[in-house]
Amino acid sequence: MKLFEDKTQARPFIKWVGGKTQLLDEVRKSLPRDFASRQHVTYVEPFVGGGAVMFWILQAYPNIESAVINDINQELICTYRVIKENVEELIAELAHIQDEYIPLEAEGRKAYFMNKRTRFNTKQTSPVETAALFIFLNRTCFNGLYRVNSKGEFNVPHGKYTNPRICDIDNLRACSNILQRVEILCGDFAQTGRYAGPDTLYYFDPPYKPITETSSFTSYAKEGFDDSEQLRLRDFCDQISDEKALFVASNSDPRDVNPTENFFDSIYQHFFIKRVSAARMINSDASGRGAISELLISNVVNA
């Protein structure tokens, strides 16, 4: 199965730390062998983030009749909703920002970025402006990182991209088309439990458990996601499994750093655990980038 083979196919409209584009084939291998022939399937993604798996799977499997996405990040979900409901207004706003930003010299770009970041953090903007600022900041900040402080304020510094693509008209319209059959929720992942059933597939991409003291990029919401939250997610996987729903979940592999660390192997011992290779994309030290192991956990038999 080819992934994103046509330029008109919808793809993530933002860069996202831990985005799963590189792992789509491994996710596909984790699905039931007969998944493409199943009828009346509902797809649920409780931590949608950049949506790489969601955009891919809804285009690769037309037998998925409906989908539900959720995230605790309010500005991210606002952006998804604007793309679904007001994509042309968003395109006009982004085109205006792009026309102002691109001609500027380095210092002018940095000042423009900081001004827009301050505006974004007021949380007093309209949904369309919020979405436009969210995409602009994502496309022009350092490494496309989304991080907030304890006050919930976006605090990533300006990046140094020569020609960032701020307004990708064709992809925004393609994303809007896909989102027409998607219900968009904002809040705790547990609220998606009401969709669990024999014809439901969940994909979980939660904030990863940090495997070193400097590897935590989980602060995309001020609430954080610690080990107690990882355990609560495990309990949720038990709950939806009892409802006969299928799930695939990804997470970091602590054994990459400590071969004796069995946190996930222990708490998910009653499910299937597979280690797959992934690239570490976010690291300030180039020597820290490269192939690492990640976990794919599922309750799928005969995947």
N, C-alpha and C positions, 0 to 999 in steps of 0.2 A: 504494500500500500504506500503510495507516494504522499508525502506531506507537503502542503503549501506549494503544489506544483504550478498553480495558476496565479498570476499576479492579481487577479480580481478576487482571490479568496481573502476572507477576513483574517487578520492576524492581530496580535496584541497592539493596542494603540499607545501603550506606554512601555518603558523599560522597567523591569521589576526585579529586585534582588531575589534570586532563587527561582526565577521564571523557568518553566518546564519545557520550553521549546525543544531543548536538546534531549529530553527524556521521553518524547512522545512515542517513539517506537517501543520503548520498554513498557510504557503504560499500555499500549496496544496489546503487547504480549501478555499482560496481566489480566486481560478481559477474558470472559468465557469464549471458548472456540466458536460457539454458535451465536455470539452476541449480535452479529449483523443480521441474523434472521429472526431475532426475537421481535415481537410486536408490542405496541403500546408502552414503550420504555420511557421512563422519566429519568432525567439526569440531574443530579444535585451536586453543587460545589459550594460547601460552606465557608471556604476561605478563598475567594475567587482571585484576589490579587490581580496580576496582569492578564489572567484569563487565557493563557496559552492552550491549556488542555480543553477548556470549554469551547473556544473558537474552533479548534481542530476537530473535536469529537462531534460537534453538531453538524459539521460539514462532511465528515467522513462516514457518519452513520445516519442516513436519512430515516431510519426506523425509530430514532429518538423523537417522540412526538412532542415532548415538552421539556423544559429545563427550568431549574431554580438556581440562582446564584445568590451568595450572601457574603458580606464582609463587615467587620466592625468599624472599618475606616469610613467615616461619613463622607469625606470629600471624594474618596474613590468611588463610592456608591452613587453619589451625586453625579459624578462624571458619566458612569454607565447609564444612568437614567436620562441625562441630557442627550447622550449619543442616541439612545433609543427614541426619545420623544421630540428632540429639537436639534437634530444634527445640522441642519442648514444654518441656523442661528449660530451654532458653535463654530462652524467652518468660517463664517464671516468674522467672528471675533478673533479666531486664531490667525486668520489671514492678515487682519489689521495688526496684531501683535508681531507677526513675522515680518511684515513690511517695515515696522518701526525698529525692530531689533537687529535684523541681519546687516543693514548698512553701517551700523555703529562700529567704532574702533574698540579695542579691548577694554579700556577703562569705561567707555560709555556703555558697553554691554553689561559690565559688572554692576554699574550704578543702576541701569535699567532693571536688571535681575533683582537687585536688593529692594528696589522700589516695589516691584511686583510681589516679592516675597512678603514684604510688610503688609501690602494690601491683602494678600491671601490670608495672612494670619489674623486679620481683623474679624474674620468669619462674619462679615456683614455684606457680602457680595451676593448678587443674584445667582441662581443655579447655573445659568449659562456662563457668567463671568467666573464663577468658582471652577467650573469644568475647564474653561479656557486657561485659567491660571494654573490649575493642576497639571494640565498637559504641558504648558510652556515651561513650568518649573522642572518637571520631570525630564524634559528634553534638553534643558540647558544647565542643570545642576551637576555637581560632581558625581560621576559614575551612574547617573540615573537613580541614585539612592533616595529612598523615602524614609525619613527619620524625623521623629518629633521629640521635643523635650518634655519635662514633667508637666508643663502647662498645656501640652498638646499643640505646641507651635512648631511648624516646619522649620528646621534649622540647618539644612544642608547648604554648604557654600556653592558659589558659582562654579561651573565647569568651564573648560576652555575648548569647546568644539568649534571648528572652523565654519562649518555650514550645517548646523542642526536642522533637521526636518521638523518644523514645528506644526505645520498645517499639511497633513497628508490627506487630501480630499478624498481620493478614491478609497483608501482604507477606512476612513471614518464612515463613509456611506456603506461600505460592505459590512462593517461592524454593526451599524444601525439596522441593516437588513436582517442579520442573524439575531439580534436582540429583540426583534419583534415577537419571537416565540419564547422569550425568556422572562420569567418572573424575577424581579430584582428586590432583594431584602437587605436590610441593614441592621446588624446587631450580633448577638452572641450566636455561635455556631449551633447551639442546642435547639434553637427555634426551628431548624430544618428537620427535626425529628418527626414532625407530623407528616412528612412526605414518604416516610419509610414504608416499604411494602415489597412484595415479590417481584414487581416490575420496575424497581428503582435501582439505579446505580449511583453511588456516591463516590466522588473523588475528593480526598482531603490533602491539602497542601498547607498545613499549619505553619506558624513561625517555628523554625527549626530549633531544636535543642542545641545551644552552643557547645562546641566540642573543645574549644580553648577559651582562655580568658579574654582574648581579643577578637573572637569570631562572632560575637553576638550582633546581628543586624535585625533583631526581632522587634525593635521599638518603633514599629509603624503605627502603633496606637499606644497611648500613654499608659494603658492598663498593663501592658506586658503579657508574657506567656511563659510561665515558669513550669517546673516539674509537676506541680499540682494540677496545672491546666493540661499538661500532657496526659496525666492520669485520668482527668475528667474526659478527655477525648477518647481514651481507651474504653472507658465505661460507656461512652456514647456509641462506639463501634460495637460493643457487646449488645447494646440496646437495639440498634438497627438490624444487627444480625438475627436477633430473636424475632424481628419482624420479617425475616427472610429477604431483606435487602442485601445487595452486593456492595462491597466497597473496595477501593484501592486507596492506600494512604502512602505518602512519601515523607521522609524525614532524614535528618543527618544520621551518620553512622559513627557513634562515639568510639568504636574500635579503630577508627582511622588514627586516633591519637593514643588511645589506651586499649590494647588488645584484650584486657580483662574487663572492660566496661560492658556490662550486660543489661543496661537500663531497658532498652527497647526489646531485646531478646527475652527478657524476663516478663515484662508486662504484656507483651503480645505473643507469648509462647503458645497460646492456643490457636493462633492464626498462622498463615504462611508468610515467611519473611525471605525476601530476596535482596541480595546486595548487587547494585549496579554501579557502573562507572559514570561519573559526572565531572564537569569542569568547574573549578572554583573561579568564578568570574570577578568577585569583589574582594580585592586585597590591595592595600596600599603598597605592599612590597611585592614586586614582580616575582620574586623567588617563591612566594607563597601561593602563586597561582598554578593550576595544573589539575591533573586528574585526581579525583578523590572518590571514595565510596559513599553512596547514599542508599537508603533503605526503601524498598517498596513492600508494603505490608498489605495483605488482602485476606478475604474470606472466600475467594474464588477457587472452586475445585476444578481441576483439570484445565487450568489456564495455560 
